[in-house]
């Protein structure tokens, strides 16, 4: 029945115009990234599709601070991943401990709401890059180059979609009470 499909189910909010605008920004940036990678024959097309989703999806209003955190997280992720891959060849235990320390630091900073985007994307890209770089058939230089290109194109496509479909909502500031116990809990939960 077509009427039943178009009627929102009880308890679920219908997608507002602003929500629809946000969904279109995410979809358009992602499709543009993947299409660019495929048309140019670049490897790791998933980076080019996924990173715009992350940037546009996590950032309600694109600004210089968000762009700088996004680009810096790419550089940090590559540096940490490279260090972890080299260290894993010498001592997998030390590499695991270092990864845990990096994860704990990132989750602590996110729990404190200090550079949330930078730390979230640093742990995401580090984990992704380390896992891929450990395969013998993967050339790390190509992997890291694709990662940087995907990051920069994500910024470009995000600027385009935010210009074409600007955010119209006034987003309220979040006020969260962060007790030391809550911060420790979030840090350990994320790092483990």
Beta strands, then each sheet from edge to edge (+ up, - down):
end
